[in-house]
């Protein structure tokens, strides 16, 4: 193991750079992971464009997996050198807030994330802190041999989608589901809806999605594909879904107009799950929500169950992550990967450390 490693770091608002930094020191309770692959997330693009800010530099990359290369002297026998592992990117949880008390460490009020404030996986080695391993052992999970490192690197958004569609929206066989937004989370959510047995899955994208993302949506089981900036979406959805309307709408885009339109075609007592999270005021009346007794679910993240189920779906080859990987690049070409994601040339790009 060398004394330094190349890392993609956030330096200050809107400024990223590849730098040589020291290899992390593995403390007595820590685990050091040799990163084998790390996925680029839409959030990583926001660090570059200045939408996010932090008060100190850190290594980016919150979607990553690798191999354990060093164990602290006090780490339990559950782990061994050479284990293939994937991180859920939790770096710190307080253990005392209401979320922690119910074992939901991902939603800790004071949670810190590897790759988003703490050093993450866009580098050669990442330290998993001993404090979080003791509080929340499942923050690090063994990756089955049948799952490639590239697929392991993009499991995090799959766990996100599993929680949204299965645990929160509770999609059932025969349901009609609308998914708005065909970025990575929308495409993952589509696969989950199909696996849950939805009989009709109406996906809504933009003209810019037609060339690259619509074929993926069709491959993953979309029964109808609508173009938001060319069609009267409420009218088309009512036409496709019938007089009763749609039971579940998943917003993976986040624009206020999505929820406003959904109120027109959601059935009485339907569910609206908000995944997309761009800022901004809603700006519309909530009276339709009251009249129809719509349940609005604010979605964020995942839990241990989400990860365990996604792992099992990958092991049994029921979940397709490989088709979402449009580019695998060395870390030194991160700008190319960022641009491919930003321009929607690929659904997901994966970086390999050097």
N, C-alpha and C positions, 0 to 999 in steps of 0.2 A: 504494500500500500504506500503510495507516494505521500509526500508531505503536503502537497497542494493538489487542487483539482479545479477544473474549469466549471464555472457556474454562471447561469443566467440570473442576474440580480436586478431587483428593483432598487434604484438609487434615490430617486426623488420623483415628485409628481411628473408623470409623462416621460420619464427617462429610465431606460433599461440598458444593461450592458453585460457582455461576457467578461468575466474577470477570473483571475487566479486567486483562490482563497484557500485557507488551511483546511485540511480534512478534519471533520468533527472529531473531538475526543469522546470516546465511549466511556461513560461513567460506570460505576459499579452496578447500577440498576438499569442501565440503558441497553438498547440494541442498535447496532449499526447495520444499515441495509445498503448493499451495493445495488444501486438503481440500474435496472436493465431497460426500462422503457417508461416514458411519461407522456401523458396525453395533454394536448393543448385544449383548454376550455375557453369559452367565450369570455369568462371573467378575466383570463390572462390578457386578452386583448384590451380590456378596460384599464388594466394597469399601465399599458403602453400609451393609450390615448388620453390619459390624465383624468379619467372619470373616477378612479379610486386613488386614495392617498394613504400614506402611512408615515409615521414619524421616525422611522429608521430603515436602513437598507436590509434586505433579506433575499434569500434564494427563492425564486418563483417555482411553481409546479406543484399543484395539489392533487393531481391524478397520477399516481405512480405505483410501480411494483418492482420487485427485485429479489435479491438473495441475501439472507443473513450472512454477514462476513465477520462479525465480531459480537460477542456477548459479554455484558458486564458480569463480574464475578458473583453477583447476588441474583442474577436472573434465574427464574425457576426452570426446572427441567422440561417444561413444555416445549421449549425452543432448542434448536441445535444449529450449528454452523452448516450452511448449505441449504437450509429450508427456503423454498420459494414462497414469497409472501407478498401481500398487497395491503396497503395502508388505507384506512378510511379518512386520513388526513387530520384527525384530531390530535393536536399537540398539547393542549391543556384544557382541563375542566376544573371548576372550583370544588366540586364534590358537596356543595352546601346549598345551592339554590334549589328551587322547586323542581326544575327539570332533572338535576342530578339526583335528587332524593328519590325520584321515581325511576332512576336508572337510564334516563334519556340524555346521555352526556353530550350528544351531538347538538342538542338544543340548550346547552348550558348558557346562562346569561353572560358568562364571562369566558366562553370558549375562545381558544386561539387555534388557528388552523395552520398546519404545515403547508408552506407554499403561499400563504396569504397573511403575512405578518411574522411568521416563524419560518426558518429555513426549510425548504421543501425539496422536490425531486428533480428540478432541472439542473442536475449536476451528477457527479459520480457516486457520492455517498450521502446518505441522509440518516441523521440520528433520531431514533424514536425515544423520547424522554422516559426515564424510568418512572416518574411520578404518574404519568398518564397510563403506563402499562399496568401499574399496581391498582389504580382506580378503575380502569376500563380496559381489561385485558383484550377485549375483542376489537380494539382500535387497530390491531394488526392481525391479519388472518392468513392462514396457509392457502396458497394458490395451487389447485390441482395440477398434476403434470400434464393433463390433456388441454389445459388452457395456456395459450402462448402468452409471453410477456406483453406483446403488443395488445392483445385482448384484455389482459389483466389491467393494463394502464388506462383503459377506458371503461372499467367496470363501475366507477363511482357514479356517473350519470345514469347508468342502468339501474343501480340501487335507488337512485332518486326517483326514476320513473316507476319502479315497482311500488314504492311507497305511495306515490300519487295515485296510480291507477288501481292497485289491488287493495292496499291497506286503507286508503282514504276514500277514493271514489267508489270502491267496492264493485267494480265492474263484474257483471254476472253473465252467464251464457244467455244469448238472445237479446242482450241490450243493444240499443243504438247509441253510438258515441260520436261526438264531434271533437276533433282535435284541431286547434287553431295554432298555426306556427309549425314549420317543418325544419327547424334547426335540430341539433342533436337530441335535445330533450323531447321534442315533439315526435321524432322518429323512434326513439326508445319507447315512448308512451304508446305509440301505435303498436309496437310489437307486444307490449304487455296487454293491451286491450284485445289483441288477436288471441294471445295465449289464454286469456280469461274467458274466451268464447263469445265475444261481441259479434252479433250477426251482421251489423252494418256499422262501418267505420268511415265517417265522412271527414276527410282531411282538407283543411283550408290553408293555402299558401299564397304567395305572391307571384307575379309574373317572373320575377328573378329566380323562383324556385323550380320553374317548369322543366328546365333542361337537366338539372342535376338531381334535385331532391324529389321531384314527382316520380321518376322511375324507381327510386329507393322506396318511396311510400307505397307504390303499387306492388313492389316485390315483397314488402312486409305485411301486406294484407289490406290496404285501403280499398274500400269498395267504391268510393267516389272521391274525386279530387276537384276542388273548386279553387278559383283564382280570385282572391279578395279584391284586387284592384281592377277587375274586369266584370264582376258579376254582382247582382243584388243578392248578397249572402243570405239574409233572413228568408227571402222568398224562395231561393233555391233549396235551402235546408228544409223548409216546410214542405216543399214539393217532394223531396226525397224521403223525408221521414214520415209524412202523412199527417193527418189532422191532430193526432195526439201529441206530436212534437218529439223532442229528444230528452232522454232522461239524464244524460251526463255530458257536460261540456268541459273540456280541459283546455285552458288557456296557456299555451306554451310560447305566447308572443308578448303579451303584457300591455298592449295598447288599450287605453280606456274604451275605445270603440268596440273592442271584442266583447267585453262584458255587456255593454249597452245593447249590442245586436243579439247577444245570446238570450237576453231577457225576452226577446220576441219569439224565439223558437224553443226555449226550454219548456218542458211540460210542467204542470202543477206538481210541486214537491220535488222538482229536479235538483240536480247538484251541479254547481259551478266550481271547478278546482283551478285556482290561480297558481301557475308555476312561474310564468314569466314575471320579471320584477323590475322593469324600467321605472324610474321615478316619475312623478307627475300626478296631478289631481285627477280624480275620476271625472268630475264635471257634468254628470248626468243625474237625473232623479233616481232614487232607489225605490220608488213606489211600486214598479213592476215586481221587484224582488219580494216586497211585502204581500202584494196581491196574489202572487203565485206560491208564496211560502218556499222560495228558493233557498237552498242551503249553500252558502258560500264557504269554501274551504281554502284557507291560506296555506299553501304547501311550501315547505323548506326542508330539504335534506332527506334523511333516511335513518334507520336504526339497525340494530343487529339482525333482526328478522329480515329486513330488506336485503342485506348483504348475503345472508345464508341462503335465501331463496334464489337469488340471482346466481350464486355459485352453483347451486344444484341444477338450475336451468342450463348453465353452460356445460356442466359435466354430462348432462343427458342430451346435449346438442339440440335443445329446443329454442335457444336464444342465439341470434346471429349478430355478433359484434363485428366480425371480420369485414362484412360488407360495408360497414360504416367507416372503415379506415381507408382514407383516400390517399394518404401519403405517410411514409416512414422516412424520417430525415435525421441526419446527425445534428447534435445540439448546435453546432456552429452555423447551421442553416436555419435557425429558428425564425429569422425574418421571412424566409420563404414560406415556412409553415404558417406563420401568423397571417401573411398575405393570402394564402390559399384559403384559410378559414374565413378571413374577413370578406373575401370576394365570392364566397360560397362555391369555390371550385371543389372543395371536399367537405364532407360532413365532419370528419375528425382527422386531425393530423397527429402523429406520434413522433416524439423526439427520442433519440438514443444518445446516451452520454458518451463522451469521448475521453 
